């Protein structure tokens, strides 16, 4: 695993000439995120690097997505709702029940583009959909989704998360489906509203697995 030191050339990687290198991104995010969210982001970044190597994706690029994915959490619930209105996003009961969970991905993608200089569409899309997935997840988005959930799902589901970590090295789609199922179970057991996007995303993965006879 690549560590965060100035001697690692990979961490001087920049997506575009004018974009902020990852060492500067870490410094910036440490200043604006809560310690808890920043620590989570570092863990996700490092795991993204490992998963990218396993799947022969660009490890530095996926590391940046992992590092930046929660930048939308710099905003409070009220700020996120206000920004959603600016983006013509309808404020539903689902959003009001959990503004940070439902909106930080979308607003984080915008913040990453406008404030952090990230203009790579694959990174921005992965940030946007890292919470509930989407109907059209490529390998990059799936890997960020898994990396985030491994370090964010409640520890009471740690045994199931360990199974996800084993499965992701064999079949990314099965691992994503398993993760969706853990999320759904946790929401039901805790009496939480279920975001329709989660159900739609799960159905798409489930159907794709059925179509290739893996279920």
C-alpha positions as CSV (number, residue, x, y, z in Angstrom):
1,X,0.0,0.0,0.0
2,X,1.3,3.4,-0.9
3,X,1.8,5.6,2.1
4,X,1.3,9.3,2.3
5,X,4.8,10.7,2.1
6,X,6.4,13.3,0.0
7,X,8.9,10.7,-1.3
8,X,6.1,8.8,-3.1
9,X,6.0,10.0,-6.6
10,X,2.4,8.7,-6.9
11,X,1.2,11.2,-4.4
12,X,2.4,14.1,-6.5
13,X,0.1,12.9,-9.3
14,X,-2.2,15.5,-10.8
15,X,-5.1,14.7,-13.1
16,X,-4.6,17.9,-15.1
17,X,-1.8,20.4,-15.2
18,X,-3.9,23.0,-13.3
19,X,-5.4,20.5,-10.8
20,X,-4.4,20.3,-7.2
21,X,-1.8,17.5,-6.5
22,X,-2.9,14.9,-4.0
23,X,-0.6,16.1,-1.2
24,X,-2.2,19.5,-1.4
25,X,-5.6,17.9,-1.5
26,X,-4.9,16.1,1.7
27,X,-3.7,19.3,3.4
28,X,-6.8,21.2,2.2
29,X,-9.2,18.4,3.2
30,X,-7.6,18.1,6.7
31,X,-8.3,21.8,7.1
32,X,-12.0,21.7,6.1
33,X,-13.3,18.3,7.2
34,X,-13.9,17.1,10.7
35,X,-11.2,14.8,12.0
36,X,-13.5,11.8,11.9
37,X,-14.4,12.4,8.2
38,X,-10.8,13.1,7.3
39,X,-9.6,9.9,8.9
40,X,-12.3,8.0,7.1
41,X,-11.2,9.6,3.8
42,X,-7.6,8.5,4.3
43,X,-8.6,4.9,4.9
44,X,-10.8,4.9,1.8
45,X,-8.0,6.5,-0.2
46,X,-5.6,3.8,0.8
47,X,-8.1,1.0,0.2
48,X,-8.9,2.5,-3.2
49,X,-5.2,2.3,-4.1
50,X,-5.1,-1.4,-3.3
51,X,-8.4,-2.2,-5.2
52,X,-7.3,-0.2,-8.2
53,X,-4.1,-2.2,-8.4
54,X,-6.0,-5.5,-8.2
55,X,-8.4,-4.4,-11.0
56,X,-5.7,-2.7,-13.1
57,X,-7.4,0.7,-12.8
58,X,-5.4,3.9,-12.4
59,X,-4.4,3.7,-8.7
60,X,-3.6,7.3,-8.2
61,X,-6.8,8.4,-9.9
62,X,-9.0,6.1,-7.7
63,X,-7.0,7.3,-4.7
64,X,-8.0,10.8,-5.4
65,X,-11.6,9.8,-5.7
66,X,-11.3,8.0,-2.3
67,X,-9.7,11.0,-0.7
68,X,-12.2,13.5,-1.9
69,X,-15.4,11.5,-1.9
70,X,-16.8,13.0,1.3
71,X,-15.8,16.6,0.7
72,X,-19.6,17.4,0.5
73,X,-19.7,16.9,4.3
74,X,-18.1,20.3,4.8
75,X,-21.7,21.5,4.6
76,X,-24.3,21.4,7.3
77,X,-27.8,19.9,6.7
78,X,-29.3,23.3,6.2
79,X,-26.6,24.3,3.8
80,X,-27.0,21.1,1.8
81,X,-30.8,21.7,1.6
82,X,-30.2,25.3,0.5
83,X,-27.8,24.2,-2.2
84,X,-30.1,21.5,-3.4
85,X,-32.8,24.1,-4.0
86,X,-30.2,26.1,-6.0
87,X,-29.7,23.0,-8.2
88,X,-33.5,22.5,-8.6
89,X,-33.4,19.3,-6.6
90,X,-36.8,18.6,-5.1
91,X,-36.7,18.6,-1.3
92,X,-38.5,15.3,-0.5
93,X,-39.2,13.7,2.9
94,X,-36.3,11.3,2.1
95,X,-33.9,14.3,1.8
96,X,-35.3,16.0,4.9
97,X,-34.9,12.8,6.9
98,X,-31.2,12.6,6.2
99,X,-29.8,15.6,4.3
100,X,-26.2,14.7,4.7
101,X,-26.5,11.1,3.5
102,X,-28.7,12.0,0.5
103,X,-27.0,15.2,-0.7
104,X,-23.3,15.2,0.2
105,X,-22.4,13.1,-2.9
106,X,-24.0,15.4,-5.4
107,X,-22.7,18.6,-3.6
108,X,-19.4,17.0,-3.1
109,X,-18.9,16.3,-6.8
110,X,-19.8,20.0,-7.4
111,X,-17.3,21.2,-4.7
112,X,-14.6,18.9,-6.1
113,X,-15.0,20.5,-9.5
114,X,-15.5,24.1,-8.5
115,X,-13.2,24.4,-5.5
116,X,-10.6,21.6,-5.8
117,X,-10.1,21.8,-9.6
118,X,-11.0,18.2,-10.3
119,X,-12.4,18.0,-13.8
120,X,-12.1,14.3,-14.5
121,X,-15.7,13.1,-15.1
122,X,-15.0,9.6,-13.9
123,X,-13.9,10.9,-10.5
124,X,-16.8,13.3,-10.3
125,X,-19.3,10.7,-11.2
126,X,-18.0,8.2,-8.6
127,X,-18.1,10.9,-5.9
128,X,-21.7,11.7,-6.9
129,X,-22.9,8.1,-6.6
130,X,-20.7,6.7,-3.8
131,X,-23.6,6.7,-1.3
132,X,-26.4,4.8,-3.0
133,X,-24.9,3.8,-6.3
134,X,-26.6,4.3,-9.6
135,X,-28.2,2.4,-12.5
136,X,-25.0,2.8,-14.5
137,X,-21.9,2.1,-12.4
138,X,-18.6,1.4,-14.1
139,X,-15.8,-0.4,-12.4
140,X,-14.4,2.9,-11.1
141,X,-17.6,3.9,-9.4
142,X,-18.1,0.4,-8.0
143,X,-14.7,0.3,-6.4
144,X,-15.2,3.7,-4.7
145,X,-18.6,2.6,-3.5
146,X,-17.2,-0.6,-2.0
147,X,-14.2,1.2,-0.5
148,X,-16.4,3.8,1.2
149,X,-18.9,1.2,2.6
150,X,-16.2,-1.0,4.0
151,X,-15.2,1.9,6.3
152,X,-18.7,3.4,6.9
153,X,-21.2,0.6,7.6
154,X,-21.9,0.0,11.3
155,X,-19.4,-2.3,13.0
156,X,-22.2,-4.6,14.1
157,X,-22.1,-5.8,10.4
158,X,-18.3,-6.4,10.5
159,X,-18.5,-10.1,9.7
160,X,-20.6,-9.4,6.6
161,X,-18.2,-6.6,5.6
162,X,-15.3,-9.0,5.9
163,X,-17.1,-11.2,3.4
164,X,-17.5,-8.3,1.1
165,X,-13.8,-7.6,1.3
166,X,-13.1,-11.2,0.3
167,X,-15.6,-11.2,-2.5
168,X,-14.5,-7.9,-4.0
169,X,-11.2,-9.6,-5.0
170,X,-13.1,-12.2,-6.9
171,X,-16.3,-10.6,-8.3
172,X,-16.9,-6.9,-8.0
173,X,-20.6,-7.1,-8.9
174,X,-21.3,-9.8,-6.3
175,X,-19.5,-7.6,-3.7
176,X,-21.6,-4.6,-4.7
177,X,-24.8,-6.6,-4.4
178,X,-23.8,-7.9,-1.0
179,X,-23.1,-4.4,0.1
180,X,-26.5,-3.1,-1.1
181,X,-28.1,-6.0,0.9
182,X,-26.3,-5.1,4.1
183,X,-27.4,-1.5,3.7
184,X,-31.0,-2.5,3.1
185,X,-31.0,-4.9,6.1
186,X,-29.5,-2.2,8.4
187,X,-32.1,0.4,7.3
188,X,-35.0,-2.0,7.9
189,X,-33.7,-3.1,11.3
190,X,-33.1,0.5,12.4
191,X,-36.5,1.7,11.1
192,X,-35.0,4.1,8.6
193,X,-36.4,5.4,5.3
194,X,-34.9,3.7,2.3
195,X,-33.7,5.9,-0.5
196,X,-35.3,4.7,-3.8
197,X,-32.0,5.1,-5.5
198,X,-30.5,2.3,-3.4
199,X,-33.3,-0.1,-4.5
200,X,-32.9,0.9,-8.2
201,X,-29.2,0.5,-8.0
202,X,-29.5,-2.9,-6.4
203,X,-32.1,-4.1,-8.9
204,X,-29.8,-3.2,-11.8
205,X,-26.8,-5.2,-10.3
206,X,-29.1,-8.1,-9.5
207,X,-30.5,-8.2,-13.0
208,X,-27.1,-8.1,-14.6
209,X,-25.9,-11.0,-12.4
210,X,-29.1,-13.0,-13.4
211,X,-28.4,-12.3,-17.0
212,X,-25.0,-13.8,-16.8
213,X,-26.3,-16.7,-14.7
214,X,-24.4,-15.9,-11.6
215,X,-27.6,-16.0,-9.5
